Amino acid sequence: MLDRMDDPGLDAAAFHQLDADFYVALTAAAGNAVNTAVMTALRDALHTTVLDAVAALPDWDRTAVRLRREHRGVLRAIRAGDGDTAAKRVTRHVEGFHREWTRHADPAG
Protein backbone atom coordinates (compact mmCIF):
# COMPACT_ATOMS: atom_id res chain seq x y z
CA MET A 1 0.00 0.00 0.00
CA LEU A 2 2.79 2.42 0.86
CA ASP A 3 4.49 1.76 -2.47
CA ARG A 4 1.23 2.53 -4.27
CA MET A 5 0.92 5.76 -2.24
CA ASP A 6 4.32 6.80 -3.62
CA ASP A 7 2.86 7.19 -7.12
CA PRO A 8 3.16 10.94 -7.88
CA GLY A 9 0.09 10.75 -10.14
CA LEU A 10 -2.12 9.41 -7.35
CA ASP A 11 -4.99 11.76 -6.54
CA ALA A 12 -5.93 12.70 -2.98
CA ALA A 13 -8.98 10.42 -2.87
CA ALA A 14 -6.97 7.35 -3.88
CA PHE A 15 -4.17 8.34 -1.51
CA HIS A 16 -6.61 8.62 1.39
CA GLN A 17 -8.20 5.27 0.57
CA LEU A 18 -4.77 3.61 0.67
CA ASP A 19 -3.92 5.53 3.86
CA ALA A 20 -7.07 4.32 5.58
CA ASP A 21 -6.57 0.77 4.29
CA PHE A 22 -3.01 0.84 5.66
CA TYR A 23 -4.28 1.56 9.16
CA VAL A 24 -7.02 -1.06 8.91
CA ALA A 25 -4.35 -3.58 7.84
CA LEU A 26 -2.13 -2.62 10.78
CA THR A 27 -5.04 -3.07 13.16
CA ALA A 28 -5.91 -6.44 11.62
CA ALA A 29 -2.28 -7.55 11.91
CA ALA A 30 -2.46 -6.90 15.65
CA GLY A 31 -5.08 -9.64 15.82
CA ASN A 32 -7.88 -7.83 17.65
CA ALA A 33 -11.12 -8.28 15.69
CA VAL A 34 -12.98 -5.62 17.68
CA ASN A 35 -10.31 -2.98 17.04
CA THR A 36 -10.26 -3.96 13.37
CA ALA A 37 -14.04 -3.53 13.14
CA VAL A 38 -13.81 -0.11 14.82
CA MET A 39 -11.00 1.02 12.51
CA THR A 40 -12.94 -0.19 9.48
CA ALA A 41 -16.01 1.77 10.61
CA LEU A 42 -13.88 4.87 11.22
CA ARG A 43 -12.30 4.55 7.78
CA ASP A 44 -15.71 4.51 6.16
CA ALA A 45 -17.25 7.21 8.36
CA LEU A 46 -14.39 9.69 7.98
CA HIS A 47 -13.75 9.34 4.26
CA THR A 48 -15.67 12.45 3.19
CA THR A 49 -14.37 14.47 6.15
CA VAL A 50 -10.77 13.67 5.29
CA LEU A 51 -11.30 14.55 1.62
CA ASP A 52 -12.81 17.88 2.70
CA ALA A 53 -9.73 18.40 4.88
CA VAL A 54 -7.43 17.70 1.95
CA ALA A 55 -9.32 20.21 -0.19
CA ALA A 56 -8.71 22.87 2.50
CA LEU A 57 -4.94 22.39 2.45
CA PRO A 58 -2.88 24.95 0.52
CA ASP A 59 -0.37 22.41 -0.79
CA TRP A 60 -1.62 18.82 -0.88
CA ASP A 61 1.51 17.58 -2.68
CA ARG A 62 3.75 18.84 0.12
CA THR A 63 1.45 17.35 2.74
CA ALA A 64 1.43 14.02 0.91
CA VAL A 65 5.23 13.90 0.95
CA ARG A 66 5.19 14.35 4.74
CA LEU A 67 2.46 11.74 5.21
CA ARG A 68 4.37 9.23 3.10
CA ARG A 69 7.48 9.77 5.21
CA GLU A 70 5.46 9.31 8.41
CA HIS A 71 3.85 6.10 7.11
CA ARG A 72 7.30 4.68 6.40
CA GLY A 73 8.40 5.60 9.92
CA VAL A 74 5.43 3.77 11.43
CA LEU A 75 6.18 0.69 9.34
CA ARG A 76 9.90 0.77 10.25
CA ALA A 77 9.01 0.83 13.95
CA ILE A 78 6.60 -2.08 13.53
CA ARG A 79 9.12 -4.13 11.59
CA ALA A 80 11.68 -3.44 14.33
CA GLY A 81 9.21 -4.73 16.92
CA ASP A 82 9.04 -1.33 18.61
CA GLY A 83 5.34 -0.96 19.38
CA ASP A 84 5.81 2.08 21.60
CA THR A 85 7.57 4.03 18.87
CA ALA A 86 5.02 2.88 16.28
CA ALA A 87 2.16 4.04 18.51
CA LYS A 88 3.82 7.41 19.09
CA ARG A 89 4.40 7.86 15.37
CA VAL A 90 0.78 7.00 14.54
CA THR A 91 -0.42 9.51 17.13
CA ARG A 92 1.90 12.22 15.78
CA HIS A 93 0.80 11.41 12.23
CA VAL A 94 -2.92 11.70 12.96
CA GLU A 95 -2.59 14.73 15.23
CA GLY A 96 -0.26 16.48 12.78
CA PHE A 97 -2.68 16.07 9.89
CA HIS A 98 -5.53 17.31 12.08
CA ARG A 99 -3.55 20.38 13.15
CA GLU A 100 -2.62 21.18 9.57
CA TRP A 101 -6.20 20.75 8.40
CA THR A 102 -7.76 22.86 11.15
CA ARG A 103 -5.18 25.60 10.60
CA HIS A 104 -6.41 25.95 7.00
CA ALA A 105 -10.08 25.04 7.40
CA ASP A 106 -12.75 27.60 6.71
CA PRO A 107 -14.00 28.80 10.14
CA ALA A 108 -17.43 29.44 8.61
CA GLY A 109 -17.33 25.89 7.30
N, CA, C and O of each residue as an XYZ file, in Angstrom:
436
protein
N       0.819     -1.194      0.000
C       0.000      0.000      0.000
C       0.866      1.262      0.000
O       0.574      2.229     -0.704
N       1.927      1.236      0.795
C       2.788      2.417      0.856
C       3.485      2.655     -0.477
O       3.660      3.802     -0.887
N       3.881      1.592     -1.152
C       4.493      1.765     -2.468
C       3.495      2.381     -3.443
O       3.863      3.240     -4.244
N       2.247      1.952     -3.383
C       1.227      2.526     -4.268
C       0.980      3.991     -3.923
O       0.683      4.791     -4.811
N       1.098      4.355     -2.643
C       0.923      5.758     -2.242
C       2.054      6.638     -2.757
O       1.901      7.857     -2.834
N       3.180      6.040     -3.109
C       4.323      6.804     -3.622
C       4.129      7.285     -5.057
O       4.910      8.104     -5.542
N       3.115      6.794     -5.732
C       2.857      7.194     -7.124
C       2.553      8.692     -7.174
O       1.556      9.128     -6.597
N       3.383      9.490     -7.847
C       3.161     10.941     -7.882
C       1.883     11.335     -8.612
O       1.399     12.453     -8.437
N       1.327     10.442     -9.427
C       0.090     10.747    -10.143
C      -1.168     10.380     -9.362
O      -2.282     10.585     -9.844
N      -0.994      9.846     -8.173
C      -2.123      9.412     -7.351
C      -2.894     10.619     -6.838
O      -2.304     11.532     -6.261
N      -4.203     10.632     -7.041
C      -4.986     11.763     -6.543
C      -5.250     11.610     -5.044
O      -5.016     10.549     -4.467
N      -5.731     12.668     -4.436
C      -5.926     12.701     -2.983
C      -6.922     11.644     -2.512
O      -6.726     11.048     -1.453
N      -7.974     11.404     -3.268
C      -8.977     10.420     -2.865
C      -8.375      9.012     -2.833
O      -8.612      8.255     -1.892
N      -7.604      8.667     -3.853
C      -6.969      7.350     -3.884
C      -5.913      7.242     -2.793
O      -5.776      6.196     -2.159
N      -5.170      8.317     -2.575
C      -4.169      8.338     -1.508
C      -4.837      8.073     -0.160
O      -4.378      7.241      0.622
N      -5.930      8.798      0.098
C      -6.610      8.623      1.387
C      -7.149      7.206      1.538
O      -7.082      6.636      2.627
N      -7.678      6.634      0.472
C      -8.198      5.268      0.573
C      -7.080      4.310      0.960
O      -7.266      3.453      1.824
N      -5.919      4.451      0.325
C      -4.773      3.610      0.671
C      -4.302      3.877      2.095
O      -3.944      2.948      2.817
N      -4.302      5.150      2.500
C      -3.917      5.531      3.856
C      -4.824      4.831      4.870
O      -4.345      4.216      5.823
N      -6.118      4.929      4.656
C      -7.071      4.318      5.576
C      -6.930      2.797      5.571
O      -6.983      2.160      6.623
N      -6.750      2.219      4.384
C      -6.567      0.769      4.294
C      -5.297      0.319      5.010
O      -5.263     -0.763      5.596
N      -4.257      1.145      4.963
C      -3.008      0.840      5.664
C      -3.270      0.701      7.166
O      -2.789     -0.239      7.800
N      -4.021      1.624      7.721
C      -4.285      1.563      9.160
C      -5.236      0.442      9.526
O      -5.117     -0.125     10.612
N      -6.171      0.106      8.664
C      -7.016     -1.060      8.909
C      -6.154     -2.324      8.885
O      -6.322     -3.206      9.727
N      -5.236     -2.412      7.925
C      -4.353     -3.576      7.838
C      -3.463     -3.699      9.073
O      -3.247     -4.801      9.577
N      -2.951     -2.574      9.559
C      -2.132     -2.615     10.778
C      -2.949     -3.119     11.961
O      -2.474     -3.926     12.760
N      -4.168     -2.640     12.061
C      -5.041     -3.065     13.158
C      -5.342     -4.559     13.034
O      -5.316     -5.283     14.029
N      -5.625     -5.016     11.827
C      -5.910     -6.438     11.616
C      -4.694     -7.294     11.964
O      -4.829     -8.377     12.533
N      -3.501     -6.794     11.617
C      -2.276     -7.551     11.905
C      -2.054     -7.717     13.405
O      -1.399     -8.663     13.842
N      -2.601     -6.795     14.186
C      -2.459     -6.896     15.645
C      -3.341     -8.005     16.213
O      -3.148     -8.435     17.350
N      -4.309     -8.469     15.419
C      -5.082     -9.636     15.824
C      -6.301     -9.376     16.687
O      -6.878    -10.319     17.229
N      -6.709     -8.128     16.831
C      -7.880     -7.835     17.652
C      -9.048     -7.499     16.729
O      -9.087     -6.427     16.126
N     -10.002     -8.430     16.625
C     -11.119     -8.279     15.692
C     -11.990     -7.075     16.019
O     -12.517     -6.430     15.113
N     -12.148     -6.765     17.297
C     -12.976     -5.620     17.685
C     -12.312     -4.317     17.218
O     -12.965     -3.457     16.628
N     -11.018     -4.185     17.487
C     -10.310     -2.984     17.038
C     -10.328     -2.858     15.519
O     -10.444     -1.755     14.984
N     -10.214     -3.984     14.831
C     -10.256     -3.955     13.372
C     -11.623     -3.482     12.892
O     -11.708     -2.686     11.957
N     -12.685     -3.958     13.515
C     -14.038     -3.528     13.137
C     -14.226     -2.039     13.394
O     -14.837     -1.342     12.584
N     -13.706     -1.547     14.513
C     -13.810     -0.113     14.824
C     -13.019      0.705     13.801
O     -13.512      1.720     13.311
N     -11.813      0.278     13.478
C     -10.997      1.017     12.513
C     -11.657      1.008     11.136
O     -11.624      2.014     10.426
N     -12.249     -0.110     10.759
C     -12.942     -0.189      9.478
C     -14.119      0.785      9.447
O     -14.331      1.477      8.451
N     -14.875      0.837     10.532
C     -16.007      1.768     10.612
C     -15.525      3.216     10.565
O     -16.144      4.053      9.908
N     -14.435      3.512     11.252
C     -13.879      4.870     11.225
C     -13.425      5.236      9.815
O     -13.670      6.346      9.341
N     -12.768      4.305      9.158
C     -12.304      4.552      7.785
C     -13.478      4.974      6.906
O     -13.393      5.950      6.161
N     -14.553      4.236      7.004
C     -15.710      4.507      6.158
C     -16.423      5.792      6.565
O     -16.867      6.553      5.706
N     -16.535      6.035      7.862
C     -17.254      7.208      8.363
C     -16.509      8.508      8.095
O     -17.134      9.547      7.881
N     -15.188      8.462      8.104
C     -14.394      9.686      7.980
C     -13.940     10.002      6.561
O     -13.299     11.029      6.339
N     -14.250      9.161      5.616
C     -13.749      9.336      4.255
C     -14.049     10.732      3.707
O     -13.134     11.427      3.263
N     -15.290     11.144      3.730
C     -15.665     12.453      3.187
C     -15.031     13.580      3.984
O     -14.592     14.574      3.405
N     -14.977     13.444      5.291
C     -14.374     14.468      6.147
C     -12.906     14.661      5.801
O     -12.432     15.792      5.703
N     -12.193     13.571      5.618
C     -10.771     13.675      5.292
C     -10.586     14.297      3.908
O      -9.678     15.106      3.716
N     -11.421     13.937      2.953
C     -11.298     14.546      1.622
C     -11.602     16.038      1.671
O     -10.978     16.817      0.952
N     -12.551     16.445      2.507
C     -12.806     17.878      2.704
C     -11.584     18.553      3.322
O     -11.240     19.679      2.964
N     -10.934     17.857      4.251
C      -9.734     18.402      4.883
C      -8.631     18.595      3.848
O      -7.958     19.625      3.834
N      -8.452     17.615      2.995
C      -7.430     17.701      1.954
C      -7.705     18.893      1.043
O      -6.785     19.618      0.664
N      -8.958     19.089      0.698
C      -9.320     20.211     -0.186
C      -9.004     21.557      0.462
O      -8.771     22.536     -0.246
N      -8.991     21.624      1.790
C      -8.714     22.875      2.499
C      -7.221     23.181      2.593
O      -6.840     24.303      2.924
N      -6.381     22.200      2.305
C      -4.943     22.393      2.446
C      -4.387     23.229      1.291
O      -4.816     23.068      0.149
N      -3.443     24.113      1.580
C      -2.884     24.955      0.520
C      -1.949     24.206     -0.428
O      -1.777     24.618     -1.575
N      -1.343     23.110      0.037
C      -0.372     22.406     -0.791
C      -0.440     20.907     -0.500
O       0.368     20.371      0.259
N      -1.426     20.238     -1.121
C      -1.620     18.815     -0.880
C      -0.365     18.013     -1.205
O      -0.017     17.091     -0.468
N       0.318     18.349     -2.295
C       1.507     17.584     -2.676
C       2.558     17.596     -1.568
O       3.162     16.566     -1.268
N       2.770     18.743     -0.974
C       3.750     18.841      0.122
C       3.281     18.031      1.336
O       4.072     17.342      1.980
N       1.997     18.124      1.633
C       1.452     17.349      2.745
C       1.603     15.861      2.483
O       1.959     15.103      3.385
N       1.334     15.434      1.246
C       1.430     14.018      0.908
C       2.852     13.492      1.088
O       3.045     12.359      1.528
N       3.836     14.304      0.753
C       5.232     13.901      0.954
C       5.482     13.630      2.440
O       6.093     12.624      2.801
N       5.008     14.530      3.292
C       5.191     14.349      4.742
C       4.459     13.099      5.226
O       5.010     12.320      6.004
N       3.233     12.906      4.774
C       2.459     11.745      5.206
C       3.123     10.442      4.774
O       3.148      9.472      5.532
N       3.656     10.420      3.567
C       4.371      9.225      3.100
C       5.560      8.912      4.004
O       5.782      7.763      4.383
N       6.315      9.951      4.340
C       7.482      9.770      5.208
C       7.039      9.229      6.575
O       7.681      8.337      7.131
N       5.955      9.766      7.103
C       5.456      9.313      8.406
C       4.968      7.867      8.350
O       5.206      7.097      9.280
N       4.291      7.496      7.269
C       3.853      6.097      7.114
C       5.049      5.155      7.152
O       5.021      4.120      7.817
N       6.097      5.529      6.430
C       7.299      4.682      6.401
C       7.917      4.558      7.792
O       8.421      3.497      8.160
N       7.878      5.643      8.562
C       8.404      5.597      9.920
C       7.603      4.666     10.815
O       8.169      3.940     11.632
N       6.294      4.688     10.660
C       5.432      3.766     11.426
C       5.783      2.333     11.061
O       5.965      1.491     11.940
N       5.878      2.056      9.774
C       6.178      0.694      9.336
C       7.561      0.242      9.805
O       7.727     -0.909     10.212
N       8.554      1.129      9.754
C       9.898      0.774     10.254
C       9.835      0.377     11.730
O      10.440     -0.616     12.134
N       9.114      1.141     12.522
C       9.009      0.828     13.954
C       8.324     -0.519     14.175
O       8.731     -1.292     15.042
N       7.291     -0.794     13.396
C       6.595     -2.085     13.528
C       7.523     -3.222     13.150
O       7.606     -4.225     13.859
N       8.214     -3.070     12.042
C       9.124     -4.135     11.594
C      10.252     -4.362     12.588
O      10.774     -5.471     12.699
N      10.627     -3.312     13.311
C      11.675     -3.437     14.334
C      11.125     -4.001     15.642
O      11.881     -4.238     16.584
N       9.823     -4.213     15.700
C       9.211     -4.732     16.918
C       9.065     -3.696     18.004
O       8.914     -4.044     19.175
N       9.106     -2.429     17.641
C       9.036     -1.331     18.608
C       7.629     -0.724     18.610
O       7.371      0.303     17.982
N       6.736     -1.388     19.332
C       5.342     -0.963     19.384
C       5.159      0.411     19.977
O       4.301      1.168     19.522
N       5.945      0.756     20.983
C       5.812      2.077     21.602
C       6.126      3.192     20.604
O       5.395      4.179     20.511
N       7.211      3.025     19.867
C       7.568      4.030     18.866
C       6.522      4.072     17.758
O       6.145      5.153     17.304
N       6.050      2.913     17.320
C       5.016      2.878     16.277
C       3.771      3.624     16.749
O       3.199      4.416     16.000
N       3.355      3.374     17.977
C       2.159      4.042     18.506
C       2.360      5.556     18.580
O       1.460      6.324     18.240
N       3.533      5.977     19.021
C       3.816      7.413     19.091
C       3.809      8.035     17.697
O       3.305      9.142     17.508
N       4.361      7.330     16.735
C       4.401      7.859     15.367
C       3.002      7.940     14.753
O       2.693      8.891     14.035
N       2.163      6.949     15.035
C       0.782      7.001     14.538
C       0.058      8.198     15.160
O      -0.648      8.931     14.468
N       0.235      8.386     16.447
C      -0.421      9.510     17.133
C       0.049     10.836     16.543
O      -0.768     11.706     16.242
N       1.362     10.991     16.376
C       1.896     12.222     15.781
C       1.369     12.436     14.363
O       1.051     13.559     13.971
N       1.284     11.359     13.612
C       0.802     11.408     12.230
C      -0.641     11.920     12.186
O      -0.946     12.857     11.448
N      -1.508     11.318     12.960
C      -2.923     11.697     12.960
C      -3.106     13.112     13.517
O      -3.825     13.924     12.935
N      -2.460     13.399     14.632
C      -2.587     14.735     15.229
C      -1.983     15.814     14.335
O      -2.520     16.918     14.254
N      -0.886     15.511     13.670
C      -0.256     16.482     12.777
C      -1.143     16.822     11.598
O      -1.263     17.988     11.223
N      -1.773     15.803     11.005
C      -2.681     16.072      9.893
C      -3.866     16.898     10.377
O      -4.295     17.833      9.701
N      -4.387     16.556     11.535
C      -5.532     17.306     12.077
C      -5.165     18.767     12.334
O      -5.938     19.668     12.010
N      -3.999     19.000     12.907
C      -3.555     20.383     13.155
C      -3.413     21.154     11.843
O      -3.848     22.301     11.734
N      -2.800     20.510     10.855
C      -2.624     21.178      9.569
C      -3.979     21.495      8.939
O      -4.189     22.592      8.420
N      -4.867     20.559      8.986
C      -6.196     20.747      8.399
C      -6.945     21.875      9.102
O      -7.483     22.764      8.442
N      -6.986     21.848     10.437
C      -7.758     22.860     11.151
C      -7.134     24.251     11.011
O      -7.840     25.256     11.094
N      -5.844     24.315     10.805
C      -5.177     25.598     10.597
C      -5.642     26.257      9.297
O      -5.657     27.483      9.185
N      -6.018     25.432      8.318
C      -6.409     25.954      7.005
C      -7.904     25.831      6.717
O      -8.374     26.279      5.671
N      -8.643     25.232      7.629
C     -10.077     25.038      7.403
C     -10.812     26.361      7.455
O     -10.393     27.293      8.141
N     -11.886     26.431      6.738
C     -12.754     27.603      6.710
C     -13.516     27.675      8.039
O     -14.288     26.764      8.337
N     -13.326     28.726      8.847
C     -14.001     28.799     10.140
C     -15.525     28.904      9.983
O     -16.264     28.583     10.914
N     -15.987     29.339      8.841
C     -17.434     29.444      8.614
C     -18.021     28.087      8.226
O     -19.232     27.869      8.266
N     -17.089     27.165      7.840
C     -17.330     25.891      7.302
C     -18.455     25.097      7.573
O     -18.569     23.990      7.047
